[in-house]
Amino acid sequence: MTPVELSRTVLRAVRRAVDDGVLDVVVPGRTDVMPPGPGGCGDYATNVALQLARPAGQPPLRVAEILRQRLAQSDGIGDVVVTGPGFLNISLRGSGDDLVREILRLGRRYGHADRPTGQLVQLHAPHEVRAVVVMDAVARILRSQGALVRTSCVARPEPAWTDVLGVEVDAYGTSEAPAPLDVNVRPVPVGPAGLTRLGRDAARWALLHPAPHDRPRISDDHLVQRESNPLFRVRYAHARTRALTRNAADLGFHAEPGDVHPRGDTDTDIDIGSDTDIETAARETPVPETVVPDVTLLRNVLADHPRVLRAAAAHHAPDRLARHLVIVADAVLPFLAVVLPRGAEKPSAAHRARLALAEAAGAVLAGGLSLLGIDAPEHL
């Protein structure tokens, strides 16, 4: 079950509670599900009970219990636990496999709207380099969510902004008819000195990663290939996932969602007696299995990607997407070391499942970088 499908399941539970006469509320048009916060559990959490408590005229915990009973009876739901003031924490059956399959099916478009929403958005920026770059990224994110976007600038963008930084503006100049446009993209400005020297990818990251109210830091630190550079970690994590796909093909296996943990008897003892050949015993000794890191955080941040895109679009905040990509990269990098077989290991179902999860993370990183107008390299 994907986050979108789970959100619909939650709304159906609300509808059943209303139809049963135990809740007197208007069923909301949508509700968000997200990874559980501190003190939570399971695969996803929702605060829908807290949202409905006041209109229902009931305590949040009572509303949560009403919804918990109905959610627990839904297909694909393993368990529902109420925590805190009324958060519903939901565990799914087969959730990890379904999530990875959904991401691999959609690729870079995972988290995008599946059809136009009819929303029309006019973005208008001052003649300032950061504002124009932020507007360009906001337009890309809004379009991914089904909006029709038109961008404009009060004056013609400088050639370096379009040629080097890759910004695209639909129109420029001041329109007096039917009415002047109000500037609605206004981050803290930055001087253009040194920006073009960084190149497109590093310069755009330097302008987009900080929140709009924060002043960007324009320096060569965005170019260095070390862990202290968030952009390097994001692009390196993507390049590693692509390298794993190539290496797996060389080893004769491909990605297939499933259980990333190995199965089988790893504690078999072989008694080497006088009638047993030493070399035969060595061949029959099980290969020690690789210890796989906990992938719960990785799956949770991948599942959270559609919500992050919606929030970035709603708040015109590409920095939210940039920070999310850093979280994804930091979650997947420790896992990548165990994707391929080691030593005498043979490719197994667990290796195919790990490769699928790695490729899913790579797709999220590539899609997010693309929306920021930054290249996702195959090699790094």
C-alpha positions as CSV (number, residue, x, y, z in Angstrom):
1,M,0.0,0.0,0.0
2,T,1.4,3.4,-1.0
3,P,1.0,6.6,1.0
4,V,-1.6,7.8,-1.4
5,E,-3.6,4.6,-1.1
6,L,-3.2,4.7,2.7
7,S,-4.5,8.2,2.8
8,R,-7.6,7.1,1.0
9,T,-8.0,4.2,3.4
10,V,-8.0,6.6,6.3
11,L,-10.6,8.7,4.7
12,R,-12.8,5.6,4.1
13,A,-12.5,4.8,7.8
14,V,-13.7,8.3,8.6
15,R,-16.6,7.8,6.1
16,R,-17.6,4.6,7.8
17,A,-17.6,6.2,11.2
18,V,-19.8,9.0,9.9
19,D,-22.2,6.5,8.3
20,D,-22.3,4.5,11.5
21,G,-23.4,7.6,13.4
22,V,-20.5,7.7,15.8
23,L,-18.9,10.8,14.2
24,D,-20.7,13.9,13.1
25,V,-18.2,15.6,10.8
26,V,-17.7,16.5,7.2
27,V,-15.3,14.0,5.7
28,P,-12.2,15.9,4.6
29,G,-11.2,15.9,1.0
30,R,-7.7,14.6,1.9
31,T,-5.5,13.8,4.8
32,D,-1.7,13.3,5.0
33,V,0.1,10.3,6.3
34,M,3.8,10.6,7.2
35,P,6.5,8.6,9.0
36,P,5.9,8.4,12.8
37,G,7.4,11.1,14.9
38,P,9.2,10.7,18.3
39,G,7.2,8.3,20.4
40,G,5.4,6.8,17.4
41,C,5.6,3.4,15.9
42,G,4.7,1.5,12.8
43,D,5.1,2.5,9.1
44,Y,3.0,5.7,9.0
45,A,1.2,8.1,11.3
46,T,-1.7,10.5,10.8
47,N,-3.2,13.3,12.9
48,V,-6.6,13.1,11.4
49,A,-8.2,12.4,14.8
50,L,-6.8,15.6,16.2
51,Q,-8.1,17.5,13.2
52,L,-11.6,16.1,13.5
53,A,-12.0,16.3,17.3
54,R,-13.2,19.8,17.6
55,P,-15.8,19.6,14.8
56,A,-16.9,16.2,16.1
57,G,-17.3,17.7,19.6
58,Q,-15.4,14.7,21.1
59,P,-11.9,14.3,22.7
60,P,-9.1,13.5,20.3
61,L,-8.4,10.2,22.0
62,R,-12.0,9.1,21.6
63,V,-12.0,10.0,17.9
64,A,-8.7,8.2,17.5
65,E,-10.2,5.0,19.0
66,I,-13.2,5.2,16.8
67,L,-11.0,5.4,13.7
68,R,-8.5,2.9,15.0
69,Q,-11.2,0.2,15.2
70,R,-12.3,0.8,11.6
71,L,-8.8,1.1,10.2
72,A,-7.7,-2.1,11.8
73,Q,-10.4,-3.9,9.8
74,S,-9.2,-2.5,6.4
75,D,-7.3,-4.6,3.9
76,G,-3.6,-4.2,4.0
77,I,-3.5,-2.9,7.6
78,G,-1.5,-5.0,10.0
79,D,-2.0,-3.0,13.2
80,V,-3.1,0.5,14.4
81,V,-1.8,2.0,17.7
82,V,-2.9,5.3,19.2
83,T,-0.1,7.4,20.8
84,G,0.2,10.8,22.4
85,P,-2.8,13.1,22.2
86,G,-4.4,11.1,19.4
87,F,-2.0,10.1,16.7
88,L,-2.9,7.0,14.7
89,N,0.2,4.9,14.1
90,I,-0.3,2.4,11.3
91,S,1.6,-0.8,10.4
92,L,1.0,-2.2,7.0
93,R,1.2,-5.7,5.6
94,G,3.9,-6.0,3.0
95,S,4.4,-2.2,3.1
96,G,8.0,-2.2,2.2
97,D,7.6,-4.3,-1.0
98,D,4.6,-2.2,-2.2
99,L,6.5,1.0,-1.6
100,V,9.5,-0.1,-3.5
101,R,7.4,-1.4,-6.4
102,E,5.6,1.9,-6.6
103,I,8.8,3.9,-6.8
104,L,10.4,1.7,-9.3
105,R,7.2,1.8,-11.5
106,L,7.1,5.6,-11.4
107,G,10.8,6.3,-11.4
108,R,11.6,10.0,-11.2
109,R,7.9,10.8,-11.3
110,Y,7.3,9.2,-7.9
111,G,5.4,11.7,-5.8
112,H,4.1,13.6,-8.9
113,A,0.4,14.3,-9.5
114,D,-1.1,11.8,-11.9
115,R,-3.2,14.4,-13.7
116,P,-3.5,18.3,-13.9
117,T,-5.3,19.8,-11.0
118,G,-6.5,22.9,-12.8
119,Q,-4.6,25.2,-10.4
120,L,-3.2,28.3,-12.1
121,V,-0.2,29.9,-10.5
122,Q,1.5,33.2,-11.5
123,L,5.0,33.6,-10.1
124,H,6.6,37.0,-10.4
125,A,10.2,37.7,-9.3
126,P,12.4,40.8,-8.9
127,H,15.4,41.2,-11.1
128,E,17.7,39.4,-8.7
129,V,19.6,36.2,-9.3
130,R,18.4,34.2,-6.2
131,A,14.8,35.2,-6.7
132,V,14.8,34.0,-10.3
133,V,16.5,30.7,-9.5
134,V,14.0,30.1,-6.6
135,M,11.1,30.9,-8.9
136,D,12.4,28.5,-11.5
137,A,12.6,25.7,-8.9
138,V,9.2,26.5,-7.4
139,A,7.7,26.4,-10.9
140,R,9.2,22.9,-11.5
141,I,7.8,21.6,-8.2
142,L,4.4,23.1,-8.8
143,R,4.2,21.6,-12.2
144,S,5.1,18.2,-10.7
145,Q,2.0,18.6,-8.5
146,G,-0.3,19.2,-11.5
147,A,-0.4,23.0,-11.5
148,L,-0.2,25.2,-14.6
149,V,2.5,27.8,-13.9
150,R,3.5,31.0,-15.6
151,T,6.8,32.8,-14.5
152,S,7.8,36.3,-15.1
153,C,10.5,38.8,-14.0
154,V,10.4,42.6,-13.6
155,A,13.3,42.8,-16.1
156,R,15.0,40.6,-18.6
157,P,17.2,38.0,-16.8
158,E,20.9,38.4,-17.2
159,P,22.4,36.0,-19.8
160,A,24.5,34.2,-17.2
161,W,21.3,33.4,-15.3
162,T,19.8,31.5,-18.2
163,D,23.0,30.2,-19.9
164,V,24.9,29.1,-16.8
165,L,22.3,28.7,-14.1
166,G,19.7,27.2,-16.5
167,V,16.7,29.4,-15.4
168,E,13.7,29.7,-17.7
169,V,11.3,32.7,-17.5
170,D,8.2,32.9,-19.5
171,A,8.0,36.7,-19.7
172,Y,9.8,39.7,-18.3
173,G,9.0,43.4,-18.0
174,T,6.3,45.3,-16.1
175,S,2.7,44.6,-17.2
176,E,0.2,47.4,-16.8
177,A,-2.8,45.7,-18.3
178,P,-5.0,44.3,-17.0
179,A,-3.1,45.0,-13.8
180,P,0.5,45.2,-12.6
181,L,1.9,42.0,-11.2
182,D,2.9,41.8,-7.6
183,V,6.3,40.3,-6.8
184,N,5.5,37.0,-4.9
185,V,9.0,35.4,-4.9
186,R,11.3,37.4,-2.7
187,P,14.0,35.4,-0.9
188,V,16.9,37.1,0.9
189,P,19.0,38.4,-2.1
190,V,22.6,37.5,-2.7
191,G,25.3,39.2,-4.7
192,P,26.1,37.5,-8.0
193,A,29.8,37.5,-7.5
194,G,31.3,34.0,-7.7
195,L,28.0,32.3,-8.5
196,T,28.8,31.4,-12.1
197,R,32.2,30.2,-11.1
198,L,30.5,27.4,-9.1
199,G,28.7,26.1,-12.2
200,R,25.1,25.3,-12.6
201,D,24.7,22.5,-10.1
202,A,26.6,23.9,-7.1
203,A,25.3,27.5,-7.7
204,R,21.7,26.4,-7.8
205,W,22.2,24.2,-4.6
206,A,23.9,27.2,-2.8
207,L,20.8,29.3,-3.6
208,L,18.1,26.7,-3.0
209,H,19.3,24.7,0.0
210,P,19.0,27.5,2.6
211,A,15.5,28.6,3.6
212,P,14.3,31.8,1.7
213,H,14.8,33.9,4.8
214,D,18.4,32.7,5.3
215,R,21.3,34.3,3.5
216,P,23.1,31.8,1.2
217,R,26.8,31.0,1.6
218,I,28.5,31.3,-1.8
219,S,31.9,29.5,-1.6
220,D,33.9,26.7,-3.0
221,D,32.7,24.4,-0.2
222,H,29.8,23.5,-2.5
223,L,32.4,22.0,-4.9
224,V,34.4,19.8,-2.6
225,Q,33.9,16.1,-2.7
226,R,33.7,15.3,1.0
227,E,31.1,14.3,3.5
228,S,30.8,17.8,4.9
229,N,29.2,18.9,1.6
230,P,25.5,18.0,1.5
231,L,25.3,18.4,-2.3
232,F,28.2,15.9,-2.7
233,R,26.5,13.4,-0.4
234,V,23.2,13.6,-2.4
235,R,24.8,13.2,-5.8
236,Y,27.3,10.6,-4.6
237,A,24.5,8.5,-3.1
238,H,22.7,8.6,-6.5
239,A,25.8,7.7,-8.4
240,R,26.4,4.8,-6.0
241,T,22.9,3.4,-6.7
242,R,23.5,3.5,-10.4
243,A,26.9,1.8,-10.0
244,L,25.3,-1.0,-8.0
245,T,22.8,-1.6,-10.8
246,R,25.6,-1.9,-13.3
247,N,27.6,-4.2,-11.0
248,A,24.6,-6.4,-10.3
249,A,24.1,-6.8,-14.1
250,D,27.7,-8.0,-14.4
251,L,27.0,-10.5,-11.6
252,G,23.9,-11.7,-13.4
253,F,21.1,-10.5,-11.2
254,H,18.5,-7.6,-11.2
255,A,16.3,-5.8,-8.7
256,E,13.2,-7.5,-7.3
257,P,11.4,-6.1,-4.3
258,G,11.2,-8.4,-1.3
259,D,12.8,-9.1,2.1
260,V,16.2,-7.5,2.3
261,H,17.2,-9.8,5.1
262,P,18.7,-13.2,4.2
263,R,16.8,-16.4,4.9
264,G,18.0,-19.9,5.7
265,D,19.9,-21.8,8.3
266,T,23.1,-20.0,9.1
267,D,24.0,-22.1,12.2
268,T,24.6,-25.4,10.6
269,D,27.5,-27.3,12.1
270,I,29.6,-29.7,10.0
271,D,31.3,-32.5,11.9
272,I,34.6,-33.1,10.2
273,G,35.5,-36.7,11.0
274,S,37.9,-39.2,9.6
275,D,35.5,-40.0,6.8
276,T,34.9,-36.5,5.7
277,D,37.2,-34.8,3.2
278,I,38.5,-31.4,4.5
279,E,37.9,-29.6,1.2
280,T,34.3,-31.0,0.9
281,A,33.6,-29.8,4.4
282,A,34.9,-26.3,3.5
283,R,32.7,-26.1,0.5
284,E,29.6,-27.2,2.5
285,T,30.3,-24.7,5.4
286,P,27.7,-21.9,5.1
287,V,29.0,-18.5,4.1
288,P,28.5,-16.0,7.0
289,E,25.6,-13.8,6.2
290,T,25.9,-10.1,5.8
291,V,24.6,-8.0,8.7
292,V,22.0,-5.7,7.0
293,P,21.4,-2.3,8.7
294,D,17.9,-1.4,9.8
295,V,16.1,0.0,6.7
296,T,13.0,1.4,8.6
297,L,14.3,5.0,8.4
298,L,15.2,4.6,4.7
299,R,11.7,3.3,3.8
300,N,10.1,6.0,5.9
301,V,11.9,8.9,4.2
302,L,11.1,7.4,0.8
303,A,7.5,7.1,1.7
304,D,7.5,10.7,2.9
305,H,8.7,12.0,-0.5
306,P,5.2,12.7,-2.0
307,R,4.3,14.7,1.2
308,V,7.5,16.7,1.0
309,L,6.8,17.6,-2.7
310,R,3.3,18.7,-1.8
311,A,4.6,20.9,1.1
312,A,7.3,22.4,-1.1
313,A,4.7,23.3,-3.7
314,A,2.2,24.6,-1.2
315,H,4.7,26.9,0.5
316,H,6.8,27.7,-2.5
317,A,9.8,26.3,-0.6
318,P,12.3,24.3,-2.7
319,D,14.6,24.3,0.4
320,R,12.3,21.7,1.9
321,L,12.9,19.3,-1.0
322,A,16.7,20.0,-0.9
323,R,16.9,19.2,2.8
324,H,14.7,16.0,2.3
325,L,17.2,14.8,-0.3
326,V,20.0,15.1,2.2
327,I,18.0,13.0,4.6
328,V,17.4,10.4,1.9
329,A,21.1,10.3,1.0
330,D,22.2,10.0,4.6
331,A,19.7,7.1,5.1
332,V,20.7,5.1,2.1
333,L,24.5,5.5,2.1
334,P,25.2,3.0,5.0
335,F,22.8,0.5,3.4
336,L,24.6,0.5,0.0
337,A,27.6,-1.3,1.3
338,V,25.5,-4.5,1.8
339,V,23.6,-4.6,-1.5
340,L,26.0,-6.8,-3.5
341,P,27.2,-10.3,-2.6
342,R,30.5,-10.4,-0.7
343,G,33.3,-12.9,-1.0
344,A,31.9,-16.4,-1.7
345,E,28.2,-15.2,-1.4
346,K,26.0,-16.0,-4.3
347,P,23.3,-13.6,-5.5
348,S,20.1,-14.4,-3.6
349,A,16.5,-13.0,-3.3
350,A,17.8,-10.8,-0.4
351,H,20.4,-9.3,-2.7
352,R,17.8,-8.6,-5.4
353,A,15.5,-7.0,-2.7
354,R,18.4,-4.8,-1.5
355,L,19.2,-3.7,-5.0
356,A,15.5,-2.8,-5.5
357,L,15.5,-0.7,-2.4
358,A,18.7,1.0,-3.5
359,E,17.3,1.7,-6.9
360,A,14.2,3.2,-5.3
361,A,16.3,5.6,-3.3
362,G,18.2,6.5,-6.4
363,A,15.0,7.3,-8.3
364,V,13.9,9.6,-5.5
365,L,17.2,11.4,-5.4
366,A,17.3,11.7,-9.2
367,G,13.7,13.0,-9.3
368,G,14.3,15.5,-6.5
369,L,17.5,16.8,-8.0
370,S,15.8,17.2,-11.4
371,L,13.1,19.4,-9.8
372,L,15.8,21.6,-8.3
373,G,17.4,21.9,-11.8
374,I,20.5,19.9,-10.7
375,D,22.1,17.0,-12.6
376,A,22.0,13.5,-11.0
377,P,25.2,11.9,-12.3
378,E,25.6,8.3,-13.3
379,H,29.2,8.4,-12.3
380,L,31.0,10.5,-9.6
